[in-house]
Amino acid sequence: MADTMTLESDELTPMGGVEPDAAWADEVRRLAEERNAVLLAHNYQLPEIQEIADHTGDSLALSRLAAASDASTIVFCGVHFMAETAKILSPDKTVLIPDARAGCSLADSITGTQLREWKAAHPGAVVVSYVNTTAEVKAETDICCTSSNAVDVVASVPADREVLFCPDQFLGAHVKRKTGRENLHIWAGECHVHAGINGPELAERAASDPDADLFIHPECGCATSALYLAGEGAVPAEKVKILSTGDMVRAARDTRASSVLVATEVGMLHQLRKAAPEIDFRAVNERASCRYMKMITPAALLRSLRVGADEVHVDEVTAERARASVRRMIEIGTPGGGE
């Protein structure tokens, strides 16, 4: 195991110098056992990080698994809001993120202050926030939602109540389209990676492989285009599937297509190919890679387990309020896939 664990001066340069070989894997497992730690990896992580994890999936499902485990430490290989969610659901456990610089453009698109100002402009409105938000925003939220249950959560709000939906505008547009709700106000936030997967490239890929299923994440800028293609008959409607990351894995096992075009962050392809190795899974946009997700490197994970870096804290008041918004979502029904 080459081990120099270098960190360059660029504030977003990933930690390097460690090869994910067998010696690295043995050391990670030894240290995890020593710390009584459970290792969680989001579906968008590097393949070697996914392979070493105890559990791989979407962030909410992972956080709930960790909360139910006997581990005293949670090592969350993902971005910062995900580790915060784990801490919210497991306040008595130590939560580590291997590199605290791993942020999220979507979560950063709305702050607690901005949400409070939005609420003040719409007194009496119900705030529905996607789980891809900071603890501070969750604390200002009435009900959280996932990408797979957002429609059900919004539908549970009385029809005469205004709804403030944040932060993802594409998921919000999907919910508004499905519910037909006119009193749904949508925050203009986005994930820069998903927003960059556009309609024209989806149409081009679909035209070149007309028999392929389309797995489309609702955060994608091309989600509306996918439905348009289906509506116009350019793509059979049954081949267009708007899915969360967790639901994509389930759909991979069920599809009868020989090829699938996938519109989400490219890290998802690893789990899809494992779930159904006989199917040709291809990215709609091969450049759709989140640099923040890829900051959790073999070196960062090893450092985190060795020295306990970087611990995630959420103050008790914020955590309790945020936890209540997640619980209200769970009371409505099965959360399903997180992102």
C-alpha positions as CSV (number, residue, x, y, z in Angstrom):
1,M,0.0,0.0,0.0
2,A,1.6,3.2,-1.2
3,D,0.9,5.7,1.5
4,T,2.0,9.3,1.4
5,M,-1.5,10.9,1.8
6,T,-0.8,14.3,0.2
7,L,-3.1,17.2,0.2
8,E,-2.4,20.0,-2.3
9,S,-3.0,23.7,-1.6
10,D,-6.1,23.9,-4.0
11,E,-9.0,23.9,-1.6
12,L,-10.8,21.3,-3.6
13,T,-7.9,19.0,-4.6
14,P,-8.7,15.5,-3.4
15,M,-6.3,13.8,-1.0
16,G,-4.0,11.4,-2.8
17,G,-1.0,9.2,-2.4
18,V,-2.8,6.0,-1.4
19,E,-3.5,3.1,-3.7
20,P,-6.7,1.1,-3.0
21,D,-4.9,-2.2,-3.0
22,A,-5.4,-5.3,-0.8
23,A,-3.2,-3.8,2.0
24,W,-5.3,-0.6,2.0
25,A,-8.5,-2.6,2.2
26,D,-7.1,-4.7,5.1
27,E,-6.1,-1.6,7.0
28,V,-9.4,0.1,6.5
29,R,-11.3,-2.9,7.8
30,R,-8.9,-3.3,10.8
31,L,-9.3,0.4,11.7
32,A,-13.1,0.3,11.3
33,E,-13.3,-2.7,13.6
34,E,-11.0,-0.9,16.1
35,R,-13.3,2.1,16.1
36,N,-16.5,0.1,16.1
37,A,-17.4,1.9,13.0
38,V,-19.9,1.3,10.2
39,L,-18.7,2.4,6.8
40,L,-21.4,4.0,4.5
41,A,-20.9,4.9,0.9
42,H,-23.3,6.8,-1.3
43,N,-24.1,5.5,-4.8
44,Y,-22.0,8.3,-6.4
45,Q,-18.8,7.5,-4.6
46,L,-15.7,6.1,-6.3
47,P,-16.0,2.3,-7.0
48,E,-13.2,1.4,-4.6
49,I,-15.0,3.3,-1.8
50,Q,-18.3,1.6,-2.6
51,E,-16.6,-1.8,-2.5
52,I,-15.1,-1.3,0.9
53,A,-18.3,0.0,2.5
54,D,-20.5,-2.0,4.8
55,H,-23.5,-0.4,3.1
56,T,-24.0,1.4,-0.2
57,G,-27.1,3.3,-1.2
58,D,-28.9,6.7,-1.0
59,S,-28.1,8.9,2.0
60,L,-31.4,8.6,3.9
61,A,-31.5,4.9,3.7
62,L,-27.9,4.7,4.8
63,S,-28.5,7.1,7.7
64,R,-31.4,4.9,8.9
65,L,-29.3,1.8,8.6
66,A,-26.6,3.4,10.6
67,A,-29.0,4.5,13.3
68,A,-30.2,0.9,13.7
69,S,-26.7,-0.6,13.9
70,D,-24.7,-1.3,17.0
71,A,-21.8,0.7,15.8
72,S,-20.7,3.6,17.9
73,T,-19.1,5.5,15.0
74,I,-20.5,6.2,11.5
75,V,-18.1,7.0,8.7
76,F,-20.1,8.6,5.9
77,C,-18.5,8.5,2.5
78,G,-20.6,11.1,0.8
79,V,-21.1,14.9,1.0
80,H,-21.5,17.0,4.1
81,F,-25.3,17.3,4.3
82,M,-25.5,13.5,4.3
83,A,-23.2,13.1,7.3
84,E,-25.3,15.8,9.0
85,T,-28.4,13.7,8.4
86,A,-26.7,10.7,9.9
87,K,-25.8,12.8,13.0
88,I,-29.4,14.1,13.2
89,L,-30.8,10.5,13.3
90,S,-27.9,9.2,15.5
91,P,-27.2,12.1,18.0
92,D,-25.3,9.8,20.4
93,K,-23.0,8.4,17.8
94,T,-19.7,9.8,16.5
95,V,-20.1,10.7,12.8
96,L,-17.1,11.2,10.6
97,I,-16.9,12.4,7.0
98,P,-13.5,11.5,5.5
99,D,-13.2,15.0,3.9
100,A,-15.2,17.9,5.4
101,R,-14.6,19.9,2.2
102,A,-17.0,17.7,0.3
103,G,-20.0,20.0,0.0
104,C,-23.0,20.0,-2.3
105,S,-24.1,22.7,-4.8
106,L,-27.8,21.8,-4.3
107,A,-27.7,21.9,-0.5
108,D,-25.8,25.2,-0.7
109,S,-28.4,26.7,-3.0
110,I,-30.6,27.7,0.0
111,T,-29.6,28.8,3.5
112,G,-31.6,28.8,6.7
113,T,-31.8,32.6,6.5
114,Q,-33.1,32.5,3.0
115,L,-35.8,30.0,3.9
116,R,-36.9,32.1,6.9
117,E,-37.3,35.1,4.6
118,W,-39.3,33.0,2.1
119,K,-41.5,31.7,4.9
120,A,-42.2,35.3,6.1
121,A,-43.3,36.2,2.6
122,H,-45.8,33.3,2.6
123,P,-47.3,33.1,6.1
124,G,-49.1,29.9,6.8
125,A,-47.4,28.0,3.9
126,V,-46.1,24.4,4.5
127,V,-42.4,24.0,3.8
128,V,-41.4,20.8,2.1
129,S,-37.7,20.3,1.8
130,Y,-35.8,17.7,-0.1
131,V,-33.4,15.6,2.1
132,N,-30.5,17.1,0.1
133,T,-30.4,20.1,2.4
134,T,-28.4,21.3,5.4
135,A,-29.4,20.6,9.0
136,E,-30.2,24.3,9.3
137,V,-32.7,24.1,6.4
138,K,-34.3,20.9,7.7
139,A,-34.8,22.7,11.0
140,E,-36.9,25.3,9.3
141,T,-38.9,22.7,7.4
142,D,-42.3,21.2,8.1
143,I,-41.9,18.0,6.2
144,C,-38.8,16.5,4.4
145,C,-39.2,14.4,1.3
146,T,-37.1,12.2,-0.9
147,S,-37.1,12.1,-4.7
148,S,-39.3,9.0,-4.7
149,N,-41.9,10.2,-2.2
150,A,-42.0,14.0,-2.9
151,V,-45.3,13.7,-4.8
152,D,-46.9,11.8,-1.9
153,V,-45.6,14.3,0.7
154,V,-46.9,17.3,-1.2
155,A,-50.2,15.5,-1.8
156,S,-50.6,15.0,1.9
157,V,-50.7,18.8,2.5
158,P,-54.3,20.1,2.5
159,A,-55.2,21.5,-0.9
160,D,-55.9,25.0,0.4
161,R,-52.5,25.4,2.0
162,E,-49.6,27.0,0.0
163,V,-46.5,24.8,-0.3
164,L,-43.0,26.1,-0.4
165,F,-40.8,23.4,-2.1
166,C,-37.0,23.6,-1.9
167,P,-34.3,23.5,-3.0
168,D,-34.4,21.6,-6.3
169,Q,-36.3,23.3,-9.1
170,F,-36.3,20.2,-11.4
171,L,-37.7,17.9,-8.7
172,G,-40.2,20.7,-7.8
173,A,-41.3,20.9,-11.4
174,H,-41.8,17.1,-11.5
175,V,-43.9,17.3,-8.3
176,K,-46.0,20.2,-9.7
177,R,-46.5,18.3,-12.9
178,K,-47.6,15.1,-11.1
179,T,-49.9,16.8,-8.5
180,G,-51.3,19.6,-10.7
181,R,-50.9,21.9,-7.7
182,E,-51.0,25.6,-8.5
183,N,-50.2,26.8,-5.0
184,L,-46.8,25.1,-5.0
185,H,-43.9,27.6,-5.0
186,I,-40.6,26.2,-6.1
187,W,-37.1,27.5,-5.0
188,A,-34.7,28.1,-7.9
189,G,-32.0,25.7,-6.7
190,E,-30.2,22.9,-8.6
191,C,-27.5,20.3,-8.5
192,H,-24.9,21.6,-11.0
193,V,-24.2,18.0,-12.1
194,H,-27.8,17.0,-12.7
195,A,-28.7,20.3,-14.2
196,G,-26.0,19.8,-16.8
197,I,-27.6,16.6,-18.2
198,N,-29.6,18.3,-20.9
199,G,-32.5,17.4,-23.2
200,P,-30.7,17.6,-26.5
201,E,-28.0,15.0,-25.5
202,L,-30.7,12.8,-24.0
203,A,-32.7,13.0,-27.3
204,E,-29.5,12.2,-29.3
205,R,-28.6,9.2,-27.2
206,A,-32.2,7.9,-27.2
207,A,-32.4,8.2,-31.0
208,S,-29.1,6.2,-31.4
209,D,-30.5,3.4,-29.1
210,P,-34.3,3.3,-29.6
211,D,-34.7,0.0,-27.7
212,A,-33.0,1.3,-24.5
213,D,-34.8,2.1,-21.3
214,L,-34.2,5.6,-19.9
215,F,-33.5,5.9,-16.2
216,I,-33.9,9.6,-15.4
217,H,-33.2,11.2,-12.0
218,P,-35.8,13.9,-11.3
219,E,-33.0,16.4,-10.4
220,C,-31.9,16.3,-14.1
221,G,-32.4,19.1,-16.4
222,C,-33.5,16.6,-19.0
223,A,-36.4,15.1,-17.0
224,T,-39.0,17.3,-18.7
225,S,-37.4,16.5,-22.1
226,A,-37.7,12.8,-21.4
227,L,-41.4,13.1,-20.7
228,Y,-41.8,15.2,-23.9
229,L,-40.1,12.6,-25.9
230,A,-42.5,10.0,-24.5
231,G,-45.5,12.3,-25.1
232,E,-44.5,12.9,-28.8
233,G,-44.0,9.2,-29.4
234,A,-40.2,9.6,-30.0
235,V,-39.6,7.1,-27.1
236,P,-42.2,4.6,-25.9
237,A,-43.7,5.9,-22.6
238,E,-43.0,2.7,-20.8
239,K,-39.3,3.1,-21.4
240,V,-39.1,6.4,-19.6
241,K,-38.6,5.9,-15.9
242,I,-38.2,8.9,-13.5
243,L,-36.3,7.3,-10.6
244,S,-34.4,8.0,-7.4
245,T,-31.0,6.4,-7.0
246,G,-32.3,3.6,-4.8
247,D,-35.2,3.0,-7.2
248,M,-32.7,2.8,-10.2
249,V,-31.1,-0.3,-8.6
250,R,-34.4,-2.0,-8.1
251,A,-35.4,-1.1,-11.7
252,A,-32.1,-2.5,-13.0
253,R,-33.0,-5.9,-11.6
254,D,-36.5,-5.8,-13.2
255,T,-35.9,-4.3,-16.6
256,R,-36.1,-6.5,-19.7
257,A,-34.2,-4.1,-21.8
258,S,-30.7,-5.1,-23.0
259,S,-29.4,-1.6,-22.6
260,V,-30.2,1.3,-20.4
261,L,-29.3,5.0,-20.7
262,V,-28.8,6.5,-17.3
263,A,-29.2,10.2,-16.5
264,T,-27.6,10.9,-13.2
265,E,-24.1,11.2,-11.7
266,V,-21.8,8.6,-13.3
267,G,-20.9,6.9,-10.0
268,M,-24.4,5.3,-10.1
269,L,-23.2,3.0,-13.0
270,H,-21.1,0.9,-10.6
271,Q,-24.1,-0.3,-8.6
272,L,-26.3,-0.7,-11.6
273,R,-23.7,-2.9,-13.3
274,K,-23.4,-5.0,-10.2
275,A,-27.2,-5.4,-9.9
276,A,-27.6,-6.5,-13.5
277,P,-24.2,-7.3,-15.1
278,E,-25.9,-8.7,-18.3
279,I,-27.3,-5.2,-19.2
280,D,-25.4,-2.5,-21.0
281,F,-25.7,0.6,-18.7
282,R,-24.4,3.8,-20.3
283,A,-24.4,7.4,-19.0
284,V,-26.4,10.0,-21.0
285,N,-23.6,12.4,-20.1
286,E,-20.3,10.8,-19.3
287,R,-19.0,14.1,-17.8
288,A,-21.6,14.1,-15.1
289,S,-19.2,13.5,-12.3
290,C,-19.5,15.4,-8.9
291,R,-16.1,16.6,-7.8
292,Y,-17.4,16.8,-4.2
293,M,-18.4,13.2,-4.1
294,K,-15.0,12.2,-5.6
295,M,-13.2,14.0,-2.8
296,I,-13.7,10.9,-0.6
297,T,-10.6,9.1,-1.8
298,P,-8.8,6.0,-0.4
299,A,-6.4,8.4,1.3
300,A,-9.2,10.5,2.9
301,L,-10.9,7.4,4.2
302,L,-7.7,6.0,5.7
303,R,-6.9,9.3,7.3
304,S,-10.4,9.6,8.8
305,L,-10.2,6.1,10.4
306,R,-6.7,6.7,11.7
307,V,-7.1,10.1,13.3
308,G,-10.9,10.5,13.6
309,A,-11.2,13.2,10.9
310,D,-13.5,14.9,10.1
311,E,-16.1,14.8,12.9
312,V,-19.5,16.2,12.1
313,H,-21.5,18.2,14.7
314,V,-25.1,19.5,14.7
315,D,-26.2,21.5,17.7
316,E,-29.0,19.9,19.8
317,V,-31.7,22.4,19.1
318,T,-31.1,22.3,15.3
319,A,-30.9,18.5,15.3
320,E,-34.2,18.1,17.2
321,R,-36.1,20.4,14.9
322,A,-34.6,18.8,11.8
323,R,-35.3,15.3,13.2
324,A,-39.0,16.3,13.6
325,S,-39.3,17.2,9.9
326,V,-37.7,13.8,8.9
327,R,-40.1,12.0,11.2
328,R,-43.1,13.7,9.8
329,M,-42.1,12.4,6.3
330,I,-41.7,8.9,7.6
331,E,-45.1,9.0,9.2
332,I,-46.7,9.8,5.8
333,G,-45.3,6.6,4.4
334,T,-42.3,4.6,3.3
335,P,-39.5,7.2,2.4
336,G,-38.3,5.1,-0.5
337,G,-35.1,6.2,-2.2
338,G,-33.4,9.2,-0.8
339,E,-31.8,11.0,-3.7
